[in-house]
Each structure stands twice: as C-alpha cells, then as structure tokens.
Amino acid sequence: QVRLVESGGGLVQPGGSLRLSCSATGFVFDRFHFHWYRQSPGTQRELVASIYSSVTGDGNREYVDSVRGRFTIDRDDAKRTVYLQMGSLKPEDTARYYCSADHKWWGQGTQVTVSS
C-alpha cells in the first residue's frame, strides 16, 4: 500500500526554521522524484522544491524563486524519507505543505504557520 506521511509542521516566528519530513512506503523509493508543494486557503497549490532520483534521473534539486536560498530539499533513500529544511521563514510561507512522489501519489500535508 502506497503511503506518504508528512510531519514537522507547526507554528514558528518569522525568521525561524522548521524541518519537514515525508516518509514513504509501498513503492521503490529511490526510483522516484519527489516534490514539496504548498497551498494556502484560496490559492492554487504551488510547487516549492523538487529533488530528482539519482537512479532514474540526475539527482538535481530545484526551487521556486521565492524560497531559493532559504529552503533545502534533501532525501535519504535508505530511510525512505524526503526532507524540506526551511529557514528565514516569512509569514507568506504560511501554508499546508504536501509531499508528492512523481505527482502520482500525495500525502495529507502538514501545516506550517509563520506568525509572531
């Protein structure tokens, strides 16, 4: 059974940091590319960061301009987990963050709220 479970969200002050995790089961993890998306109420889901498989791809990382230099996406194929390290957080980063495997499978998301 395919399952993606995000964790690590919460309330953080502006300028703070959080690390999101996405644990996956039910498929051959290292062959898939992973993406973090976010969505705020009333907005479309936005692609935040991607990390490509080093088995089926080039292992590269990509970021949307608004988070480049502040967020880092990483993966641990042995632990079947994808991470999103978020720093210098801003109120506009407030959203529900979702993990996706090749846009084929999705988790339920984890809420990140940046507020003083």
Contacts in CASP RR format, 6 or more apart in sequence:
PFRMAT RR
TARGET T0000
AUTHOR 0000-0000-0000
METHOD contacts of the structure
MODEL  1
QVRLVESGGGLVQPGGSLRLSCSATGFVFDRFHFHWYRQSPGTQRELVAS
IYSSVTGDGNREYVDSVRGRFTIDRDDAKRTVYLQMGSLKPEDTARYYCS
ADHKWWGQGTQVTVSS
1 25 0 8 1.000
1 26 0 8 1.000
2 24 0 8 1.000
2 25 0 8 1.000
2 26 0 8 1.000
2 27 0 8 1.000
2 101 0 8 1.000
2 105 0 8 1.000
3 24 0 8 1.000
3 25 0 8 1.000
3 26 0 8 1.000
3 107 0 8 1.000
4 22 0 8 1.000
4 23 0 8 1.000
4 24 0 8 1.000
4 99 0 8 1.000
4 100 0 8 1.000
4 101 0 8 1.000
4 105 0 8 1.000
4 106 0 8 1.000
4 107 0 8 1.000
5 22 0 8 1.000
5 23 0 8 1.000
5 24 0 8 1.000
5 107 0 8 1.000
5 108 0 8 1.000
6 20 0 8 1.000
6 21 0 8 1.000
6 22 0 8 1.000
6 97 0 8 1.000
6 98 0 8 1.000
6 99 0 8 1.000
6 107 0 8 1.000
6 108 0 8 1.000
6 109 0 8 1.000
6 110 0 8 1.000
7 20 0 8 1.000
7 21 0 8 1.000
7 22 0 8 1.000
7 23 0 8 1.000
7 110 0 8 1.000
8 18 0 8 1.000
8 19 0 8 1.000
8 20 0 8 1.000
8 21 0 8 1.000
8 110 0 8 1.000
9 18 0 8 1.000
9 20 0 8 1.000
9 97 0 8 1.000
9 110 0 8 1.000
9 111 0 8 1.000
9 112 0 8 1.000
10 18 0 8 1.000
10 110 0 8 1.000
10 111 0 8 1.000
10 112 0 8 1.000
10 113 0 8 1.000
11 113 0 8 1.000
11 114 0 8 1.000
11 115 0 8 1.000
12 18 0 8 1.000
12 89 0 8 1.000
12 112 0 8 1.000
12 113 0 8 1.000
12 114 0 8 1.000
13 89 0 8 1.000
13 114 0 8 1.000
13 115 0 8 1.000
13 116 0 8 1.000
14 89 0 8 1.000
14 90 0 8 1.000
14 91 0 8 1.000
14 114 0 8 1.000
14 115 0 8 1.000
14 116 0 8 1.000
15 87 0 8 1.000
15 88 0 8 1.000
15 89 0 8 1.000
15 90 0 8 1.000
15 114 0 8 1.000
16 87 0 8 1.000
16 88 0 8 1.000
16 89 0 8 1.000
16 114 0 8 1.000
17 85 0 8 1.000
17 86 0 8 1.000
17 87 0 8 1.000
17 88 0 8 1.000
17 89 0 8 1.000
18 86 0 8 1.000
18 87 0 8 1.000
18 89 0 8 1.000
18 112 0 8 1.000
19 83 0 8 1.000
19 84 0 8 1.000
19 85 0 8 1.000
19 86 0 8 1.000
20 36 0 8 1.000
20 83 0 8 1.000
20 84 0 8 1.000
20 86 0 8 1.000
20 97 0 8 1.000
20 99 0 8 1.000
20 110 0 8 1.000
20 112 0 8 1.000
21 81 0 8 1.000
21 82 0 8 1.000
21 83 0 8 1.000
22 34 0 8 1.000
22 36 0 8 1.000
22 81 0 8 1.000
22 82 0 8 1.000
22 83 0 8 1.000
22 84 0 8 1.000
22 99 0 8 1.000
22 107 0 8 1.000
23 79 0 8 1.000
23 80 0 8 1.000
23 81 0 8 1.000
24 80 0 8 1.000
24 81 0 8 1.000
24 82 0 8 1.000
24 99 0 8 1.000
24 101 0 8 1.000
25 80 0 8 1.000
27 101 0 8 1.000
27 105 0 8 1.000
29 77 0 8 1.000
29 80 0 8 1.000
30 53 0 8 1.000
30 54 0 8 1.000
30 55 0 8 1.000
30 77 0 8 1.000
31 53 0 8 1.000
31 55 0 8 1.000
31 56 0 8 1.000
32 53 0 8 1.000
32 56 0 8 1.000
32 101 0 8 1.000
32 102 0 8 1.000
32 104 0 8 1.000
33 50 0 8 1.000
33 51 0 8 1.000
33 52 0 8 1.000
33 53 0 8 1.000
33 56 0 8 1.000
33 57 0 8 1.000
33 101 0 8 1.000
33 102 0 8 1.000
34 50 0 8 1.000
34 51 0 8 1.000
34 73 0 8 1.000
34 75 0 8 1.000
34 82 0 8 1.000
34 99 0 8 1.000
34 100 0 8 1.000
34 101 0 8 1.000
34 102 0 8 1.000
35 47 0 8 1.000
35 48 0 8 1.000
35 49 0 8 1.000
35 50 0 8 1.000
35 51 0 8 1.000
35 99 0 8 1.000
35 100 0 8 1.000
35 103 0 8 1.000
36 47 0 8 1.000
36 48 0 8 1.000
36 49 0 8 1.000
36 50 0 8 1.000
36 73 0 8 1.000
36 82 0 8 1.000
36 84 0 8 1.000
36 97 0 8 1.000
36 98 0 8 1.000
36 99 0 8 1.000
36 100 0 8 1.000
37 45 0 8 1.000
37 46 0 8 1.000
37 47 0 8 1.000
37 48 0 8 1.000
37 97 0 8 1.000
37 98 0 8 1.000
37 99 0 8 1.000
37 100 0 8 1.000
38 45 0 8 1.000
38 46 0 8 1.000
38 48 0 8 1.000
38 93 0 8 1.000
38 95 0 8 1.000
38 96 0 8 1.000
38 97 0 8 1.000
38 98 0 8 1.000
38 112 0 8 1.000
39 45 0 8 1.000
39 46 0 8 1.000
39 95 0 8 1.000
39 96 0 8 1.000
39 98 0 8 1.000
40 94 0 8 1.000
40 95 0 8 1.000
40 96 0 8 1.000
43 95 0 8 1.000
45 98 0 8 1.000
46 64 0 8 1.000
46 95 0 8 1.000
47 64 0 8 1.000
48 63 0 8 1.000
48 64 0 8 1.000
48 67 0 8 1.000
48 71 0 8 1.000
48 84 0 8 1.000
48 97 0 8 1.000
49 61 0 8 1.000
49 62 0 8 1.000
49 63 0 8 1.000
49 64 0 8 1.000
49 67 0 8 1.000
49 71 0 8 1.000
49 73 0 8 1.000
49 84 0 8 1.000
50 61 0 8 1.000
50 62 0 8 1.000
50 63 0 8 1.000
50 73 0 8 1.000
51 59 0 8 1.000
51 60 0 8 1.000
51 61 0 8 1.000
51 62 0 8 1.000
51 73 0 8 1.000
51 74 0 8 1.000
51 75 0 8 1.000
51 82 0 8 1.000
52 58 0 8 1.000
52 59 0 8 1.000
52 60 0 8 1.000
52 61 0 8 1.000
53 59 0 8 1.000
61 72 0 8 1.000
61 73 0 8 1.000
61 74 0 8 1.000
63 69 0 8 1.000
63 71 0 8 1.000
63 73 0 8 1.000
66 92 0 8 1.000
67 86 0 8 1.000
67 93 0 8 1.000
70 86 0 8 1.000
70 87 0 8 1.000
70 88 0 8 1.000
70 89 0 8 1.000
71 84 0 8 1.000
71 85 0 8 1.000
71 86 0 8 1.000
71 87 0 8 1.000
72 83 0 8 1.000
72 84 0 8 1.000
72 85 0 8 1.000
73 82 0 8 1.000
73 83 0 8 1.000
73 84 0 8 1.000
73 85 0 8 1.000
74 82 0 8 1.000
74 83 0 8 1.000
74 85 0 8 1.000
75 81 0 8 1.000
75 82 0 8 1.000
75 83 0 8 1.000
76 82 0 8 1.000
76 83 0 8 1.000
82 99 0 8 1.000
84 97 0 8 1.000
86 93 0 8 1.000
86 112 0 8 1.000
89 112 0 8 1.000
89 114 0 8 1.000
90 114 0 8 1.000
91 114 0 8 1.000
91 115 0 8 1.000
92 114 0 8 1.000
93 112 0 8 1.000
93 114 0 8 1.000
94 112 0 8 1.000
94 113 0 8 1.000
94 114 0 8 1.000
94 115 0 8 1.000
95 111 0 8 1.000
95 112 0 8 1.000
96 109 0 8 1.000
96 110 0 8 1.000
96 111 0 8 1.000
96 112 0 8 1.000
97 109 0 8 1.000
97 110 0 8 1.000
97 111 0 8 1.000
97 112 0 8 1.000
98 106 0 8 1.000
98 107 0 8 1.000
98 108 0 8 1.000
98 109 0 8 1.000
99 106 0 8 1.000
99 107 0 8 1.000
99 109 0 8 1.000
100 106 0 8 1.000
100 107 0 8 1.000
END
